Amino acid sequence: MISPTSGIKPGSDLVFEGFDTTNEPHETQQRNGGGHGSNKRSDNSGGDSHSDDDDGSEIELPDMQNDELIKEVLTKGVDLRLYSQQIEKELNVLEEQQLDSYECHEQALLELDSEIRGCDEVLANMEKLLVNFKSSLGAINNDIQALQNDSLSMSMRLKNRVVAEKQLDKIIQGVVVPPEAVRVICDGEVNEKYLDCLIEVNKKIAYMRVHSKQHRKLKAFQEIQPELDRLCLRASSKIRDFLLDKINDLRSLNTNAHVMQSSIFLKYRFLNHFLIERHPEAAVEVRDTYIHIMRQYYLDHFETYQRGLMKLERPVADKTDVVGMEEHTTKLSLFGTAKPVIKDKANVFNLGSRASVLDPSDPRALVLSIAGESSERHSFEVLFRSYNLALADNATTEYDFIMQFFVSPKARQKITGSDMARMVFGHIFEPSIRVGEQFAKSYLETTYDALGILLCVRIIAQLAGDLQRRLVPVLDAYVNSMNMLLWPRFQAILDSHIESVKRLSSTYRSKPKSDTQPPAVVRRYAELAASLLRLNNGHSTHVVALSLARLRTEVQGFLSHVAEANSDKHMSLVFLINSYDHLLTVLYENGFGEREEEVASWKQELSTTVLEFAESELERHFGYLKQFVVEAEQHSDIGQISVDGLSRVAGIFNGEWRGQIAAVNSSIIQSFSNFRTGTEILHAVLGQLIIYYTRFHSLYDRRCARRNSKGGGDGSGTAAGAGAGAVAGVCQPVGVQNVMVEIKKYRNNF
């Protein structure tokens, strides 16, 4: 170990083995460097040391002005040489301390150096391993990228294969027919299994037709097409034979066609749809055969039903049953003898319960086997309704069957499908519709029952509405033809009623004994009018209203003619009032009010006649009073009215007014049996009496007041006394209030 004091110059650098002095603090090196420099300068200075120091200070001082320690030394005025020496001593002490510390830690430092070298070797090995690992990772990365590329390529190929497989599978499923299906179609019986196989084959054929252009170059398409064509022909042949056999079974009269339609034909309707699409010629043959057989099937059944219904008919009216015929008529027999014909049939003018045929709650038609067992007979409208119900029900069933069996689902959605169904239905039902038309014609040629015909019209209207709700448009022509048959005949029958009234009016002769009761014409007309109005309610048919107005005019003319033929005016008015009252009573009983034109018209006639009757009745019992009042009111001056006349009228009235009122009441009671009408007429007559008597009283009061005023103006007591005596001699009439009190006694006599 080297001592710090063994010949080492203060300014020389110390170098220790294994110790790096360059790691000392920078400030210490600066201070040591500064001391060494000062020593060198002192050794080399000689006699110019002061000047050199001054120059050095000038050089170093500017750099040290920022040092805090230098600032402090300069500030305190310390001697720099002494201070420098002090510093140098301190540095030497520090150097010795460092050397001692190094000697104490030399072994630790050597061990540390050895460990550092070992670490360097380990780190070098690690560096080699990491470099090798990095190279391996690079190789692995290249392998992964290669695998990823291979995976993407394989995935793309897989997707392409899946797409190709789906397309091929679709094509294979579309063209390949299972051997079992081929065997069933060629050799099997037509049943449900056959139907399933045919549906499968039809799908193959449809697929081939749709995709034939797209895949025409495929060998599979080229090979399978001829085989499918042969299979289609074989299937069409078997289906044709099967359907024709089943259709021929309908020829039997005991066969229920509707049951076979629902259980067989509709069940296997796809067979016919297959023929329509794949073999139209065979489908036409099947359709024509069905039309021919079902045409005769329905014709036979409807003819049988029509003949059976005709046996159940109950005649209602003949040509003598018109409004203008008397109750008892005579009719020539076959050998020319006359015999009385008394109407013993149901009233042909009263609707009664016949309107129940329009009740929609009973949609059932007459069953011949049941109706034939009873002796009950029915009017024609009941038979007509039964026939048309049967026709509508069978037409609905048949049209629905045609739409499902003979019209393919594709055509059903087009107008052509509906046209095809109409054509097939028309061919099948044309004879049956003609039977219905002939059924109605045979009845209309002989009937004179206007109510029955109008009921048939309403039945046809209900039938048309029902078919419209069922969406069955195939009987529109039949409905129109029926209306064309019924309405003209209805009009002709009403014309015959009108003509009968005209003839009756022209041939009427007055009877020796006046009859104030309504004639049979009134009763018939009232019942017929009420019945027609009931059937026209809710329809407002112009033909009915116009014909009824014409008939009303003729009946009114007839009644006026009968009334004018009677010489007794009073009896004529009673006859008219009773006739009008009977008409209105029948109309009221059928539920018609004054808003109805028919009621309003007759009500106006009744009111006018009642007023005329009141004037006539007043003329009979109080004619003197009425005549005097009318004549007196024509005078322009009240003084022109005769006082004697006033006195005479008052005297007559005072003596007999009570008896005459009782006579009026008795006459009305005997003439009118209707309580309501009699009361109205009595009130009208007595009301007119009060009006005329009140006017008479007014004339009396005014004339007497005028006479008294003239008598007071003479100025002499004698004249006044004479005038007072003359006035006193005039008969005083009964008071108006007394008459009104008496009239009130007769208010409730009816």
CORZIQUI-V440251 format. One record per backbone hydrogen bond with DSSP energy under -1.0 kcal/mol. CO is the residue of the C=O (numbers start at 0). NH is the residue of the N-H. E is the energy in kcal/mol with one decimal. If there is no record, write none. Layout:
CO,NH,E ; CO,NH,E
//
This chain:
2,5,-1.3 ; 4,6,-1.6 ; 8,11,-1.1 ; 15,18,-1.7 ; 20,23,-1.4 ; 24,28,-1.8 ; 25,29,-2.0 ; 26,30,-2.5 ; 27,31,-3.0 ; 28,32,-2.8 ; 29,33,-2.4 ; 30,34,-2.2 ; 31,35,-2.5 ; 32,36,-1.7 ; 33,37,-1.7 ; 34,38,-2.1 ; 35,39,-2.2 ; 36,40,-2.2 ; 37,41,-2.1 ; 38,42,-2.3 ; 39,43,-1.9 ; 44,47,-1.0 ; 47,51,-2.1 ; 48,52,-2.6 ; 49,53,-2.3 ; 50,54,-2.1 ; 51,55,-2.8 ; 52,56,-2.6 ; 53,57,-2.1 ; 54,58,-1.5 ; 55,59,-3.3 ; 56,60,-2.6 ; 59,63,-1.5 ; 63,66,-1.4 ; 66,70,-2.4 ; 67,71,-2.3 ; 68,72,-2.3 ; 69,73,-2.9 ; 70,74,-2.0 ; 71,75,-2.0 ; 72,76,-1.1 ; 72,77,-1.7 ; 78,82,-2.4 ; 79,83,-2.6 ; 80,84,-2.4 ; 81,85,-2.4 ; 82,86,-2.1 ; 83,87,-2.5 ; 84,88,-2.2 ; 85,89,-2.1 ; 86,90,-2.4 ; 87,91,-2.1 ; 88,92,-2.2 ; 89,93,-2.4 ; 90,94,-2.4 ; 91,95,-2.3 ; 92,96,-2.1 ; 93,97,-2.2 ; 94,98,-2.3 ; 95,99,-2.3 ; 96,100,-2.3 ; 97,101,-2.5 ; 98,102,-2.4 ; 99,103,-1.8 ; 100,104,-1.6 ; 104,108,-2.2 ; 105,109,-2.3 ; 106,110,-2.5 ; 107,111,-2.5 ; 108,112,-2.4 ; 109,113,-2.3 ; 110,114,-2.9 ; 111,115,-2.6 ; 112,116,-2.1 ; 113,117,-2.4 ; 114,118,-2.8 ; 115,119,-2.3 ; 116,120,-1.9 ; 117,121,-2.7 ; 118,122,-3.1 ; 119,123,-2.0 ; 120,124,-2.4 ; 121,125,-2.9 ; 122,126,-2.4 ; 123,127,-1.9 ; 124,128,-2.6 ; 125,129,-3.0 ; 126,130,-2.3 ; 127,131,-2.4 ; 128,132,-3.0 ; 129,133,-2.7 ; 130,134,-2.0 ; 131,135,-2.4 ; 132,136,-3.1 ; 133,137,-2.2 ; 134,138,-1.9 ; 135,139,-2.8 ; 136,140,-2.9 ; 137,141,-1.9 ; 138,142,-2.0 ; 139,143,-2.8 ; 140,144,-2.5 ; 141,145,-2.0 ; 142,146,-2.7 ; 143,147,-3.0 ; 144,148,-2.2 ; 145,149,-2.2 ; 146,150,-2.8 ; 147,151,-2.5 ; 148,152,-2.1 ; 149,153,-2.5 ; 150,154,-2.8 ; 151,155,-2.4 ; 152,156,-2.1 ; 153,157,-2.4 ; 154,158,-2.6 ; 155,159,-2.4 ; 156,160,-2.2 ; 157,161,-2.7 ; 158,162,-2.7 ; 159,163,-2.5 ; 160,164,-2.7 ; 161,165,-2.7 ; 162,166,-2.5 ; 163,167,-2.7 ; 164,168,-3.2 ; 165,169,-2.8 ; 166,170,-2.4 ; 167,171,-3.2 ; 168,172,-3.3 ; 169,173,-1.7 ; 170,174,-1.5 ; 171,175,-2.7 ; 177,181,-1.9 ; 178,182,-2.4 ; 179,183,-2.4 ; 180,184,-2.4 ; 181,185,-2.1 ; 182,186,-2.8 ; 183,187,-1.8 ; 190,194,-2.2 ; 191,195,-2.2 ; 192,196,-2.3 ; 193,197,-2.4 ; 194,198,-2.1 ; 195,199,-1.9 ; 196,200,-2.6 ; 197,201,-2.7 ; 198,202,-1.7 ; 199,203,-1.5 ; 200,204,-2.5 ; 201,205,-2.6 ; 202,206,-2.4 ; 203,207,-2.5 ; 204,208,-2.2 ; 205,209,-2.1 ; 206,210,-2.5 ; 210,214,-2.5 ; 214,217,-1.5 ; 217,221,-1.8 ; 218,222,-2.0 ; 219,223,-2.4 ; 220,224,-1.8 ; 223,227,-2.5 ; 224,228,-2.1 ; 225,229,-2.1 ; 226,230,-2.3 ; 227,231,-2.6 ; 228,232,-2.1 ; 229,233,-2.2 ; 230,234,-2.5 ; 231,235,-2.5 ; 232,236,-2.1 ; 233,237,-2.0 ; 234,238,-2.6 ; 235,239,-2.5 ; 236,240,-2.2 ; 237,241,-2.3 ; 238,242,-2.9 ; 239,243,-2.5 ; 240,244,-2.0 ; 241,245,-2.0 ; 242,246,-2.5 ; 243,247,-2.2 ; 244,248,-1.0 ; 246,249,-1.6 ; 247,250,-1.5 ; 251,254,-1.3 ; 255,259,-1.9 ; 256,260,-2.4 ; 257,261,-2.0 ; 258,262,-2.5 ; 259,263,-2.3 ; 259,264,-1.9 ; 260,265,-3.0 ; 263,267,-2.2 ; 265,268,-1.1 ; 267,270,-1.4 ; 268,272,-2.0 ; 269,273,-2.4 ; 270,274,-1.8 ; 271,275,-2.6 ; 272,276,-1.9 ; 273,277,-3.0 ; 274,278,-2.1 ; 278,282,-1.8 ; 279,283,-2.5 ; 280,284,-1.9 ; 281,285,-2.3 ; 282,286,-2.5 ; 283,287,-2.8 ; 284,288,-2.1 ; 285,289,-2.3 ; 286,290,-2.6 ; 287,291,-2.4 ; 288,292,-2.2 ; 289,293,-2.9 ; 290,294,-2.1 ; 291,295,-1.4 ; 292,296,-2.3 ; 293,297,-2.7 ; 294,298,-1.8 ; 295,299,-2.6 ; 296,300,-1.9 ; 297,301,-2.8 ; 298,302,-2.3 ; 299,303,-2.1 ; 300,304,-2.3 ; 301,305,-2.5 ; 302,306,-2.4 ; 303,307,-2.0 ; 304,308,-2.1 ; 305,309,-2.1 ; 306,310,-1.1 ; 308,311,-1.3 ; 309,312,-1.1 ; 311,377,-3.0 ; 317,320,-1.6 ; 319,321,-1.9 ; 321,324,-1.2 ; 328,340,-2.1 ; 330,338,-1.2 ; 332,335,-1.6 ; 336,332,-2.6 ; 338,330,-1.6 ; 340,328,-1.0 ; 350,353,-2.2 ; 352,355,-1.8 ; 353,356,-1.6 ; 354,357,-1.9 ; 355,358,-1.7 ; 358,361,-1.1 ; 366,370,-3.2 ; 367,371,-2.6 ; 377,313,-2.7 ; 378,381,-1.1 ; 378,382,-1.3 ; 379,383,-3.3 ; 380,384,-2.3 ; 381,385,-2.0 ; 382,386,-2.5 ; 383,387,-2.3 ; 384,388,-2.5 ; 385,389,-2.4 ; 386,390,-2.5 ; 387,391,-2.8 ; 388,392,-2.7 ; 389,393,-2.4 ; 390,394,-2.5 ; 391,395,-2.5 ; 392,396,-2.4 ; 393,397,-2.7 ; 394,398,-2.8 ; 395,399,-2.2 ; 396,400,-2.1 ; 397,401,-2.8 ; 398,402,-2.4 ; 399,403,-1.5 ; 400,404,-3.0 ; 401,405,-1.9 ; 407,411,-2.2 ; 410,413,-1.6 ; 410,416,-1.1 ; 414,418,-2.3 ; 415,419,-2.3 ; 416,420,-2.1 ; 417,421,-2.4 ; 418,422,-2.3 ; 419,423,-2.5 ; 420,424,-2.7 ; 421,425,-2.8 ; 422,426,-2.0 ; 423,427,-1.9 ; 424,428,-2.9 ; 425,429,-1.3 ; 428,432,-2.7 ; 429,433,-1.9 ; 430,434,-1.9 ; 431,435,-1.8 ; 432,436,-2.4 ; 433,437,-2.7 ; 434,438,-2.3 ; 435,439,-1.9 ; 436,440,-2.5 ; 437,441,-2.6 ; 438,442,-1.1 ; 439,443,-2.7 ; 440,444,-2.1 ; 442,445,-1.0 ; 442,446,-1.6 ; 447,449,-1.0 ; 448,452,-1.9 ; 449,453,-2.4 ; 450,454,-2.4 ; 451,455,-1.9 ; 452,456,-2.2 ; 453,457,-2.2 ; 454,458,-2.2 ; 455,459,-2.4 ; 456,460,-2.0 ; 457,461,-2.4 ; 458,462,-2.4 ; 459,463,-2.5 ; 460,464,-2.2 ; 461,465,-2.6 ; 462,466,-2.6 ; 463,467,-2.0 ; 464,468,-2.1 ; 465,469,-1.8 ; 466,471,-2.5 ; 474,478,-2.4 ; 475,479,-2.4 ; 476,480,-2.4 ; 477,481,-2.2 ; 478,482,-2.1 ; 479,483,-2.2 ; 480,484,-1.3 ; 481,485,-2.8 ; 482,486,-2.2 ; 484,488,-1.0 ; 485,489,-2.6 ; 486,490,-2.5 ; 487,491,-2.4 ; 488,492,-2.4 ; 489,493,-2.2 ; 490,494,-2.3 ; 491,495,-1.9 ; 492,496,-1.9 ; 493,497,-2.4 ; 494,498,-2.9 ; 495,499,-2.1 ; 496,500,-1.8 ; 497,501,-2.1 ; 498,502,-2.8 ; 499,503,-2.5 ; 500,504,-2.4 ; 501,505,-2.2 ; 502,506,-2.0 ; 518,522,-1.5 ; 519,523,-2.7 ; 520,524,-2.9 ; 521,525,-2.8 ; 522,526,-2.3 ; 523,527,-2.9 ; 524,528,-3.2 ; 525,529,-2.4 ; 526,530,-2.3 ; 527,531,-2.7 ; 528,532,-2.5 ; 529,533,-2.1 ; 530,534,-2.1 ; 531,535,-1.7 ; 535,538,-1.9 ; 535,539,-2.7 ; 540,544,-2.0 ; 541,545,-2.8 ; 542,546,-2.3 ; 543,547,-2.4 ; 544,548,-1.9 ; 545,549,-2.1 ; 546,550,-2.4 ; 547,551,-2.3 ; 548,552,-2.0 ; 549,553,-1.9 ; 550,554,-2.4 ; 551,555,-2.5 ; 552,556,-2.2 ; 553,557,-2.5 ; 554,558,-2.6 ; 555,559,-2.2 ; 556,560,-2.4 ; 557,561,-2.5 ; 558,562,-2.4 ; 559,563,-2.4 ; 560,564,-1.6 ; 567,571,-2.1 ; 568,572,-2.2 ; 569,573,-2.2 ; 570,574,-2.5 ; 571,575,-2.4 ; 572,576,-2.7 ; 573,577,-2.6 ; 574,578,-2.2 ; 575,579,-3.0 ; 576,580,-2.8 ; 577,581,-2.3 ; 578,582,-2.2 ; 579,583,-2.5 ; 580,584,-2.4 ; 581,585,-2.2 ; 582,586,-2.0 ; 583,587,-3.0 ; 584,588,-2.5 ; 585,589,-1.1 ; 586,591,-2.0 ; 587,590,-1.9 ; 592,595,-1.7 ; 595,599,-2.7 ; 596,600,-2.3 ; 597,601,-1.8 ; 598,602,-2.6 ; 599,603,-1.9 ; 600,604,-1.8 ; 601,605,-2.4 ; 602,606,-2.3 ; 603,607,-2.2 ; 604,608,-2.3 ; 605,609,-2.7 ; 606,610,-2.1 ; 607,611,-1.9 ; 608,612,-2.9 ; 609,613,-2.5 ; 610,614,-2.0 ; 611,615,-2.3 ; 612,616,-3.3 ; 613,617,-2.1 ; 614,618,-1.9 ; 615,619,-1.9 ; 616,620,-1.7 ; 617,621,-2.9 ; 621,625,-2.2 ; 622,626,-3.0 ; 623,627,-2.3 ; 624,628,-2.4 ; 625,629,-2.3 ; 626,630,-2.5 ; 627,631,-3.0 ; 628,632,-2.2 ; 631,634,-1.4 ; 636,639,-1.8 ; 637,640,-1.3 ; 641,645,-1.9 ; 642,646,-2.6 ; 643,647,-2.9 ; 644,648,-2.7 ; 645,649,-2.5 ; 646,650,-2.3 ; 647,651,-2.5 ; 648,652,-2.8 ; 649,653,-2.6 ; 650,654,-1.5 ; 651,655,-1.5 ; 652,656,-2.0 ; 655,659,-2.4 ; 656,660,-2.2 ; 657,661,-2.1 ; 658,662,-2.2 ; 659,663,-2.6 ; 660,664,-2.3 ; 661,665,-2.5 ; 662,666,-2.7 ; 663,667,-2.2 ; 664,668,-2.1 ; 665,669,-2.2 ; 666,670,-1.7 ; 667,671,-2.4 ; 673,677,-3.0 ; 674,678,-2.4 ; 675,679,-1.9 ; 676,680,-2.5 ; 677,681,-2.8 ; 678,682,-2.5 ; 679,683,-2.0 ; 680,684,-2.6 ; 681,685,-2.7 ; 682,686,-2.0 ; 683,687,-2.1 ; 684,688,-2.1 ; 685,689,-2.3 ; 686,690,-2.1 ; 687,691,-2.6 ; 688,692,-2.9 ; 689,693,-2.7 ; 690,694,-2.0 ; 691,695,-2.3 ; 692,696,-2.7 ; 693,697,-2.1 ; 694,698,-2.2 ; 695,699,-2.7 ; 696,700,-2.8 ; 697,701,-2.2 ; 698,702,-2.6 ; 699,703,-2.5 ; 700,704,-2.1 ; 701,705,-1.9 ; 702,706,-2.1 ; 703,707,-2.2 ; 704,708,-1.8 ; 705,709,-1.7 ; 706,710,-2.0 ; 707,711,-1.8 ; 710,713,-1.0 ; 715,719,-2.0 ; 716,720,-2.5 ; 717,721,-2.4 ; 718,722,-2.6 ; 719,723,-2.5 ; 720,724,-2.0 ; 721,725,-2.2 ; 722,726,-2.3 ; 723,727,-2.0 ; 726,729,-1.5 ; 734,738,-1.6 ; 735,739,-2.3 ; 736,740,-2.3 ; 737,741,-1.9 ; 738,742,-2.3 ; 739,743,-1.8 ; 742,745,-1.8 ; 743,746,-1.3
//
